[in-house]
Amino acid sequence: MAAREPKKNPMPQQDAKVRAHNFDEVALGYTTELAKAESERCLNCKNKPCVSGCPVNIDIPEFISHIKNDDIEGAYEVISKSSSLPAVCGRVCPQEHQCEHECTLATKLKLEPVGIGRLERFTADYHRNNSKVKPEPPKQNGHKVAVIGAGPSGLTCAGDLARLGYAVTVYEALHTAGGVLVYGIPEFRLPKSIVAAEIETLKELGVEIMTDVVIGRTLTVDELFGQGFEAVFIGSGAGLPNFMKIPGESLCGVYSANEFLTRSNLMKAYLDDSQTPIMKGGKVAVTGGGNVAMDAARTALRLGAEKVYIVYRRSMEELPARKEEVEHAMEEGIEFIFLCAPVEILGYKNENDPRDPKNGFVRGMKCIKMELGEPDERGRRRPHEIPGSEFELDVDNVIIAIGTSPNPLIKNTTDGLDVNSHGCIIADENGVTSRENVFAGGDAVTGAATVISAMGAGKKAAAAIHRKLCAE
């Protein structure tokens, strides 16, 4: 036990000064030698505590043992029994709060946990680059299921049902499948070619994906049932941006993070020859402290911003973003302003020349300093304003990254579908909603959360749909 290497094997990555100016993937992945060395750190615990920390219940010690034995395809087979998107999860899951948090090396021996996410990524990438075997579509069981939304929850639900023999059709509102994986997460963190390859695997299982179909406009849930679908899963996500409700949010140069990242990622504004309009250059303030705020700030930097600030009303200790993303942002030169909240976005106005092209654009942001008080209902210390501490931040653009809510379109066009006060669909732990044979999961139910939690919800709903339709 004492001979074991206490630290994770380092992940090769681009130099910070170089990567801050390109959209290539930051983390470069394990080599076969590094993966083998990291796999040797796993204790192969009999009670498998790491599995309990995985929302899709991958048999982690089992797949790692295959890597130890130089059987990478065997490792992939173990992972793919539980996860429809292993290359995605290996890159964007918050493993430090989930599987790695439960690793015995960390909990009992106080060492760094096994790099489970890094090993999952390695396994998926190895399979994609080396395997010539395509999955065989399973024998059809005669049942049809519709899935709304080609994001993490919808794709997971579709994949699990397809493996059980269901004829599954996924309806996606955008022109490309992937949901937040393609419109929200930047290329430097999750290359879109990776997402496309994972989706192609699902298609090979027999999943049909229909893009440019807006459920609630193009078709309704009732019409889907009318077409012969026996169950419907709603995994439409939470794409409606939240705003701060402060003066100046309608000024030119103010973006929701959702719009900003969609323009860059899905509409390819990051390409040199792109015609997609987006801000490039100047000083940028990003409000919020989650992963989306990190993605927006790091994207703005790569698009040519001369200075990027992240303005967060709590302290470093309360930042909800992944530790790795925060470290990468800091390495790249993004400045964090903690215990600070915006109170007004300031606009340019030339009283002498109403035709001045700068009129109506952002010229700065008025902020107030905060201090932390008692914990709120979630256990996080509640921030309070410090009277008289206002100051102005000189910026040209503001990106608001304080969360999103579900779009009300499906709720408004589906009778008998109950939602809560936040517009989230009400569903139990198995995705069962108030409407017969309608299931839901992911951000449409919880509000904005992680990719892997959405996948876990899609997986539970697929099992519930199978139980329901088999019982019938």
Backbone torsions as a table, in degrees:
resi	resn	phi	psi	omega
1	MET	NA	-41.7	-177.0
2	ALA	-68.9	-21.4	-177.5
3	ALA	-79.6	-11.0	-178.2
4	ARG	-67.1	142.2	177.2
5	GLU	-66.6	121.8	-174.5
6	PRO	-72.2	-24.8	-175.3
7	LYS	-104.8	151.6	172.5
8	LYS	-60.9	149.0	171.6
9	ASN	-68.7	132.3	-174.3
10	PRO	-65.3	145.4	177.1
11	MET	-88.8	121.8	175.6
12	PRO	-59.4	139.7	179.4
13	GLN	-152.6	163.8	177.4
14	GLN	-65.0	149.8	172.7
15	ASP	-64.1	140.3	-175.1
16	ALA	-58.7	-39.7	-177.4
17	LYS	-68.8	-27.3	178.8
18	VAL	-82.7	-49.0	-173.1
19	ARG	-68.4	-23.0	-179.9
20	ALA	-64.6	-10.4	-177.8
21	HIS	-121.2	14.4	174.2
22	ASN	-142.7	167.7	-178.9
23	PHE	-106.2	16.7	175.8
24	ASP	-71.3	156.3	-177.0
25	GLU	-60.3	133.2	-177.8
26	VAL	-70.3	-58.1	179.4
27	ALA	-81.6	132.3	-172.4
28	LEU	-98.0	-6.8	176.5
29	GLY	88.2	158.5	178.1
30	TYR	-72.2	144.6	163.1
31	THR	-77.2	168.6	177.7
32	THR	-59.4	-39.1	-179.2
33	GLU	-65.3	-43.3	179.1
34	LEU	-66.9	-39.9	179.1
35	ALA	-63.3	-43.0	179.1
36	LYS	-62.6	-43.0	-179.7
37	ALA	-64.4	-40.1	-179.8
38	GLU	-69.4	-37.4	-179.8
39	SER	-63.4	-29.8	179.8
40	GLU	-66.9	-18.4	179.2
41	ARG	-76.7	-17.5	-177.8
42	CYS	-69.8	133.1	-178.7
43	LEU	-85.1	-6.6	-178.5
44	ASN	52.1	51.3	-176.7
45	CYS	-58.5	136.6	-178.7
46	LYS	-66.9	-33.9	-178.5
47	ASN	-86.7	-5.1	172.6
48	LYS	48.2	60.2	-178.8
49	PRO	-62.2	-30.1	-179.4
50	CYS	-62.5	-32.7	-178.9
51	VAL	-64.1	-37.1	179.6
52	SER	-65.6	-22.2	178.9
53	GLY	-88.6	-2.0	-178.8
54	CYS	-98.4	119.1	-178.6
55	PRO	-61.2	-21.1	177.4
56	VAL	-109.4	7.9	171.2
57	ASN	57.5	46.4	172.6
58	ILE	-65.7	139.1	176.4
59	ASP	-77.8	85.3	-170.5
60	ILE	-65.2	-50.3	179.0
61	PRO	-59.3	-32.9	-178.9
62	GLU	-67.9	-46.5	-178.7
63	PHE	-69.3	-33.3	178.2
64	ILE	-68.9	-34.7	178.6
65	SER	-64.4	-31.8	176.0
66	HIS	-66.1	-38.1	177.5
67	ILE	-64.5	-41.8	177.2
68	LYS	-55.6	-35.8	-176.4
69	ASN	-94.3	17.9	177.4
70	ASP	60.5	29.3	178.5
71	ASP	-113.7	77.5	-174.4
72	ILE	-69.8	-36.9	178.3
73	GLU	-65.3	-35.1	175.7
74	GLY	-64.0	-38.9	177.0
75	ALA	-62.8	-41.5	179.8
76	TYR	-64.5	-40.2	179.4
77	GLU	-60.9	-39.6	178.4
78	VAL	-64.5	-47.2	-178.5
79	ILE	-63.5	-44.4	-173.7
80	SER	-69.2	-14.6	173.9
81	LYS	-67.4	-26.3	-176.1
82	SER	-112.5	-27.4	-173.8
83	SER	-123.1	131.1	176.7
84	SER	-86.1	-11.4	-174.1
85	LEU	-135.6	57.8	-173.3
86	PRO	-64.0	-37.3	-179.7
87	ALA	-68.5	-29.7	176.6
88	VAL	-71.9	-50.0	-177.3
89	CYS	-61.3	-38.3	179.9
90	GLY	-62.8	-20.0	-178.6
91	ARG	-99.6	-37.8	-168.5
92	VAL	-117.6	-6.1	179.3
93	CYS	-68.5	143.6	174.0
94	PRO	-81.6	69.0	-174.0
95	GLN	-57.5	-29.8	-177.4
96	GLU	-64.6	-19.9	178.0
97	HIS	-102.5	-2.2	-173.7
98	GLN	-125.9	-108.1	-173.2
99	CYS	-59.7	-44.9	-177.3
100	GLU	-69.9	-25.8	177.1
101	HIS	-64.4	-28.1	-178.1
102	GLU	-95.8	-2.4	-177.4
103	CYS	-60.5	134.1	-177.6
104	THR	-60.9	-32.9	177.9
105	LEU	-56.9	-36.9	-178.7
106	ALA	-83.9	-45.7	-172.9
107	THR	-75.4	-34.8	-175.3
108	LYS	-104.7	-39.9	-173.7
109	LEU	-101.0	-5.5	176.9
110	LYS	60.0	33.1	175.0
111	LEU	-107.6	174.9	175.4
112	GLU	-67.8	138.2	179.6
113	PRO	-67.5	163.2	173.9
114	VAL	-60.4	142.2	178.6
115	GLY	-77.0	70.8	-173.8
116	ILE	-62.1	-45.2	-179.8
117	GLY	-62.6	-40.4	180.0
118	ARG	-64.8	-37.7	178.7
119	LEU	-71.3	-35.3	176.8
120	GLU	-65.1	-45.0	177.6
121	ARG	-59.6	-47.6	179.5
122	PHE	-56.1	-46.0	-177.2
123	THR	-63.0	-46.2	-179.1
124	ALA	-65.3	-41.6	179.6
125	ASP	-66.4	-39.9	178.2
126	TYR	-60.5	-46.1	-179.8
127	HIS	-61.4	-45.9	-177.5
128	ARG	-63.1	-36.9	-175.8
129	ASN	-85.8	-17.3	-172.4
130	ASN	-123.1	-26.0	-175.0
131	SER	-80.0	136.4	176.5
132	LYS	-106.0	-2.8	-175.9
133	VAL	-88.8	126.6	177.4
134	LYS	-97.9	146.1	-179.0
135	PRO	-65.6	142.9	177.8
136	GLU	-86.1	125.7	175.9
137	PRO	-60.0	132.1	-179.0
138	PRO	-70.4	164.8	178.0
139	LYS	-65.5	132.7	-178.1
140	GLN	-69.0	141.4	-179.7
141	ASN	-100.5	0.7	175.9
142	GLY	91.1	-0.2	-179.0
143	HIS	-105.7	146.5	179.9
144	LYS	-117.5	134.1	177.9
145	VAL	-131.8	137.6	175.1
146	ALA	-102.5	139.5	177.2
147	VAL	-120.7	128.6	179.7
148	ILE	-100.8	113.9	179.3
149	GLY	104.9	122.1	179.8
150	ALA	-101.6	41.2	174.6
151	GLY	-95.3	-166.5	-175.6
152	PRO	-57.5	-43.8	-178.2
153	SER	-70.6	-43.3	-179.1
154	GLY	-65.8	-44.0	179.8
155	LEU	-65.0	-38.1	178.6
156	THR	-66.4	-45.8	178.2
157	CYS	-59.8	-44.5	-179.1
158	ALA	-63.3	-43.7	-179.1
159	GLY	-63.6	-44.2	-179.7
160	ASP	-64.7	-40.7	179.4
161	LEU	-68.8	-38.7	179.0
162	ALA	-61.6	-39.3	179.7
163	ARG	-66.1	-22.2	178.3
164	LEU	-90.3	1.7	175.6
165	GLY	97.5	7.9	179.5
166	TYR	-79.4	147.2	169.6
167	ALA	-85.0	111.4	-173.0
168	VAL	-116.0	130.7	172.9
169	THR	-118.7	126.1	179.0
170	VAL	-102.6	130.1	178.9
171	TYR	-108.3	120.5	-177.1
172	GLU	-117.9	131.2	-177.3
173	ALA	-70.5	-34.3	-177.7
174	LEU	-85.3	174.6	-176.4
175	HIS	-83.3	-6.4	-179.7
176	THR	-133.0	135.9	177.9
177	ALA	-75.9	151.8	177.5
178	GLY	135.1	-21.4	179.4
179	GLY	59.2	-135.5	-177.2
180	VAL	-60.2	-22.2	179.5
181	LEU	-64.8	-28.7	179.9
182	VAL	-106.0	-30.4	-178.8
183	TYR	-97.3	-20.2	-173.0
184	GLY	-105.5	-42.5	-173.7
185	ILE	-91.6	125.8	-174.4
186	PRO	-66.6	158.1	179.8
187	GLU	-56.5	-36.9	-176.0
188	PHE	-72.3	-11.6	177.1
189	ARG	-108.4	-32.1	179.8
190	LEU	-147.3	95.2	179.3
191	PRO	-57.5	137.6	-176.7
192	LYS	-68.4	-22.5	175.6
193	SER	-64.9	-31.1	177.1
194	ILE	-66.2	-46.2	179.5
195	VAL	-62.1	-44.3	-179.7
196	ALA	-60.4	-39.3	179.7
197	ALA	-66.9	-39.6	178.3
198	GLU	-64.9	-40.6	-179.9
199	ILE	-67.9	-35.6	177.9
200	GLU	-61.9	-37.0	176.9
201	THR	-61.3	-40.5	178.0
202	LEU	-65.6	-39.4	177.8
203	LYS	-62.8	-36.5	178.5
204	GLU	-66.2	-23.6	175.1
205	LEU	-79.5	-8.7	178.7
206	GLY	110.3	0.7	179.1
207	VAL	-70.5	128.7	176.0
208	GLU	-98.2	133.1	-179.3
209	ILE	-119.9	122.3	179.2
210	MET	-109.1	114.9	179.0
211	THR	-95.3	169.9	-179.3
212	ASP	59.4	32.4	177.0
213	VAL	-118.8	112.8	-178.3
214	VAL	-98.1	106.4	179.1
215	ILE	-70.7	126.3	-171.6
216	GLY	108.8	-15.7	175.1
217	ARG	-126.8	-65.3	179.6
218	THR	-66.0	-46.0	177.1
219	LEU	-139.9	158.4	173.9
220	THR	-111.9	166.5	175.9
221	VAL	-59.4	-41.3	179.3
222	ASP	-61.8	-37.8	179.1
223	GLU	-69.1	-31.3	175.5
224	LEU	-63.0	-44.3	176.3
225	PHE	-62.3	-37.0	179.0
226	GLY	-64.9	-22.9	178.4
227	GLN	-86.5	3.1	174.8
228	GLY	103.0	1.2	175.5
229	PHE	-72.2	135.7	-175.7
230	GLU	-92.5	-18.5	177.4
231	ALA	-149.7	153.0	178.3
232	VAL	-129.6	130.1	173.5
233	PHE	-107.4	127.5	178.9
234	ILE	-100.5	110.4	176.9
235	GLY	-127.9	49.9	-170.5
236	SER	-83.0	0.2	173.9
237	GLY	74.2	-165.1	-179.6
238	ALA	-135.1	85.0	-174.4
239	GLY	-101.8	8.4	-179.1
240	LEU	-94.0	112.1	-173.5
241	PRO	-70.4	144.7	173.0
242	ASN	-91.6	147.8	177.5
243	PHE	-121.7	167.6	-174.6
244	MET	-84.1	-15.2	-178.9
245	LYS	60.8	48.6	176.2
246	ILE	-120.7	158.1	179.2
247	PRO	-59.3	142.6	174.5
248	GLY	95.2	0.3	-177.3
249	GLU	-69.7	-14.9	179.7
250	SER	-93.0	2.6	179.5
251	LEU	-66.7	152.5	173.5
252	CYS	-66.8	135.3	-177.4
253	GLY	101.1	1.1	174.5
254	VAL	-103.6	125.7	179.5
255	TYR	-121.8	148.1	158.8
256	SER	-78.1	150.7	178.0
257	ALA	-60.7	-34.2	179.7
258	ASN	-59.8	-49.3	179.2
259	GLU	-65.0	-45.8	-176.7
260	PHE	-60.0	-47.4	-178.5
261	LEU	-71.1	-34.6	176.8
262	THR	-63.5	-43.1	177.5
263	ARG	-60.8	-42.1	-177.6
264	SER	-74.4	-47.8	-172.0
265	ASN	-82.9	-60.9	-174.7
266	LEU	-74.4	-38.3	-177.4
267	MET	-95.1	8.5	169.7
268	LYS	59.2	34.0	178.5
269	ALA	-65.7	-16.4	-179.4
270	TYR	-74.7	-15.6	178.8
271	LEU	-74.4	144.8	-176.4
272	ASP	-60.4	-34.2	-176.8
273	ASP	-99.4	15.6	-177.5
274	SER	-68.7	143.2	175.5
275	GLN	-99.8	2.9	179.7
276	THR	-71.1	123.1	179.5
277	PRO	-70.2	132.2	177.9
278	ILE	-163.1	153.4	-179.6
279	MET	-71.4	141.2	174.7
280	LYS	-139.2	127.0	-179.5
281	GLY	95.0	-177.0	179.5
282	GLY	75.1	-170.9	178.6
283	LYS	-104.0	137.0	-172.4
284	VAL	-126.5	135.0	172.0
285	ALA	-113.0	130.4	175.4
286	VAL	-112.2	124.4	-179.9
287	THR	-98.3	129.4	-178.4
288	GLY	125.7	167.4	-176.4
289	GLY	-136.1	14.3	-179.8
290	GLY	-91.5	-173.3	-179.9
291	ASN	-61.7	-34.6	179.7
292	VAL	-65.6	-39.1	176.9
293	ALA	-62.3	-42.5	178.5
294	MET	-62.4	-43.9	-179.9
295	ASP	-61.9	-43.4	-178.7
296	ALA	-65.4	-44.2	-178.7
297	ALA	-64.4	-44.1	-177.8
298	ARG	-71.3	-30.5	174.7
299	THR	-68.3	-44.8	179.0
300	ALA	-58.1	-40.3	178.8
301	LEU	-61.7	-44.7	-177.9
302	ARG	-70.4	-24.1	177.4
303	LEU	-81.0	-2.3	173.5
304	GLY	113.4	9.2	178.3
305	ALA	-61.0	137.6	-179.4
306	GLU	-79.4	-24.4	178.7
307	LYS	-154.1	135.5	178.9
308	VAL	-128.1	129.5	176.1
309	TYR	-113.3	143.0	166.1
310	ILE	-109.4	119.6	-177.2
311	VAL	-105.2	117.9	-174.1
312	TYR	-132.8	134.4	-171.1
313	ARG	-81.3	-7.9	174.3
314	ARG	-111.3	-167.1	-177.3
315	SER	-98.3	177.6	178.9
316	MET	-56.1	-38.2	-176.4
317	GLU	-64.5	-26.6	-177.2
318	GLU	-94.8	-1.8	-178.1
319	LEU	-55.9	124.4	-179.4
320	PRO	-81.9	-11.6	-178.0
321	ALA	-67.9	158.2	176.8
322	ARG	-60.5	140.8	-179.4
323	LYS	-55.9	-42.4	-178.3
324	GLU	-62.6	-40.0	-178.7
325	GLU	-68.6	-37.6	177.8
326	VAL	-65.0	-45.4	179.2
327	GLU	-61.1	-42.8	179.6
328	HIS	-63.5	-41.6	179.7
329	ALA	-62.0	-44.0	-179.9
330	MET	-65.8	-41.4	178.2
331	GLU	-60.0	-32.4	-177.1
332	GLU	-83.2	-2.2	174.8
333	GLY	97.7	9.1	177.0
334	ILE	-74.3	134.6	-176.7
335	GLU	-96.7	129.4	178.8
336	PHE	-97.8	129.3	174.5
337	ILE	-113.5	103.3	-176.2
338	PHE	-90.5	164.2	177.9
339	LEU	49.6	54.7	-176.2
340	CYS	-152.6	137.8	180.0
341	ALA	-133.5	138.4	175.8
342	PRO	-69.2	142.5	174.7
343	VAL	-121.2	-17.2	178.0
344	GLU	-164.3	140.6	172.0
345	ILE	-99.2	126.8	-172.0
346	LEU	-95.5	136.6	-178.1
347	GLY	-111.2	157.3	178.1
348	TYR	-85.5	137.0	177.8
349	LYS	-148.4	114.7	178.0
350	ASN	-93.6	103.2	-177.1
351	GLU	-63.3	-27.4	-176.1
352	ASN	-86.9	-17.1	-178.3
353	ASP	-143.1	93.2	-179.2
354	PRO	-65.0	-11.7	179.5
355	ARG	-96.3	4.5	177.6
356	ASP	-58.0	122.6	-176.6
357	PRO	-62.7	-15.1	178.7
358	LYS	-80.3	-16.8	-178.1
359	ASN	-57.9	135.0	178.7
360	GLY	85.9	0.8	179.0
361	PHE	-101.0	158.4	179.7
362	VAL	-65.6	136.7	172.5
363	ARG	-122.1	-11.0	-180.0
364	GLY	176.2	-179.8	178.9
365	MET	-139.7	126.8	177.5
366	LYS	-87.3	128.1	-176.2
367	CYS	-125.5	163.3	174.1
368	ILE	-131.0	142.4	-180.0
369	LYS	-76.3	150.9	-176.3
370	MET	-123.2	160.7	169.1
371	GLU	-134.6	152.9	-176.1
372	LEU	-92.4	134.7	178.5
373	GLY	-109.5	-138.4	-178.1
374	GLU	-74.3	156.4	178.6
375	PRO	-62.7	146.3	175.7
376	ASP	-87.0	-167.1	-175.3
377	GLU	-65.8	-18.8	177.7
378	ARG	-96.9	4.1	178.1
379	GLY	88.4	1.4	178.2
380	ARG	-93.1	140.7	-177.4
381	ARG	-66.0	131.3	-174.3
382	ARG	-79.2	129.0	179.6
383	PRO	-81.3	143.6	178.0
384	HIS	-128.6	143.8	179.0
385	GLU	-69.8	145.1	173.8
386	ILE	-99.0	109.8	-176.4
387	PRO	-55.3	137.6	176.7
388	GLY	78.1	10.2	-176.0
389	SER	-101.7	15.9	-177.7
390	GLU	-62.8	147.4	174.6
391	PHE	-153.4	163.8	-179.7
392	GLU	-107.5	138.2	176.5
393	LEU	-107.9	125.5	-177.4
394	ASP	-80.4	103.9	179.5
395	VAL	-139.9	160.1	180.0
396	ASP	-108.1	-19.0	-179.3
397	ASN	-144.2	148.4	178.0
398	VAL	-129.4	131.6	176.7
399	ILE	-116.5	122.7	-175.9
400	ILE	-97.8	115.8	-175.8
401	ALA	-127.0	64.9	-177.3
402	ILE	-114.5	21.9	174.9
403	GLY	112.9	169.2	180.0
404	THR	-137.1	165.7	178.6
405	SER	-130.0	161.0	177.7
406	PRO	-66.3	143.7	173.2
407	ASN	-67.7	134.1	-175.8
408	PRO	-77.7	0.0	-172.2
409	LEU	-58.8	-48.3	-178.4
410	ILE	-67.2	-41.3	178.3
411	LYS	-60.0	-42.1	-176.0
412	ASN	-73.7	-15.1	-178.0
413	THR	-115.6	11.5	-178.7
414	THR	-127.5	104.3	179.9
415	ASP	-64.9	141.6	174.7
416	GLY	80.8	7.9	179.9
417	LEU	-100.4	109.7	-175.6
418	ASP	-81.9	141.4	175.7
419	VAL	-129.5	162.7	178.1
420	ASN	-92.6	-172.5	-176.0
421	SER	-65.9	-18.0	178.8
422	HIS	-94.5	3.0	-179.3
423	GLY	83.5	6.8	179.3
424	CYS	-83.3	138.5	178.4
425	ILE	-64.8	134.1	179.0
426	ILE	-84.3	120.6	179.6
427	ALA	-144.3	150.9	178.5
428	ASP	-82.6	-172.9	-174.0
429	GLU	-65.0	-16.0	178.1
430	ASN	-102.1	7.7	178.8
431	GLY	83.6	8.1	-179.0
432	VAL	-75.3	126.0	179.7
433	THR	-102.8	-176.5	179.6
434	SER	-74.4	-14.2	-178.8
435	ARG	-98.0	131.1	-177.4
436	GLU	-55.8	127.4	177.3
437	ASN	62.8	18.7	171.7
438	VAL	-110.1	124.6	-178.6
439	PHE	-117.9	159.2	-178.9
440	ALA	-151.5	155.2	178.6
441	GLY	-168.9	170.8	-179.4
442	GLY	81.0	-154.1	-174.2
443	ASP	-64.5	-23.5	177.0
444	ALA	-63.7	-21.9	179.6
445	VAL	-102.6	-43.8	-173.3
446	THR	-95.1	-13.8	-164.1
447	GLY	81.4	177.5	-174.4
448	ALA	-56.1	125.6	179.9
449	ALA	-145.4	-156.2	-175.2
450	THR	-90.9	159.9	177.4
451	VAL	-59.1	-45.8	-175.0
452	ILE	-70.5	-31.8	176.1
453	SER	-68.1	-36.1	175.7
454	ALA	-65.1	-40.0	177.7
455	MET	-63.3	-41.3	178.0
456	GLY	-60.6	-39.7	178.5
457	ALA	-66.3	-40.3	178.0
458	GLY	-63.9	-35.9	179.9
459	LYS	-67.3	-45.0	178.8
460	LYS	-64.1	-39.3	-179.9
461	ALA	-66.5	-38.8	178.2
462	ALA	-60.6	-42.4	178.1
463	ALA	-64.3	-39.5	179.5
464	ALA	-67.5	-40.6	177.3
465	ILE	-62.0	-42.6	179.0
466	HIS	-60.9	-45.2	178.7
467	ARG	-61.6	-42.4	-176.6
468	LYS	-67.3	-47.8	-175.6
469	LEU	-74.0	-31.8	175.9
470	CYS	-69.2	-36.2	179.0
471	ALA	-66.0	-32.3	180.0
472	GLU	-77.6	NA	NA
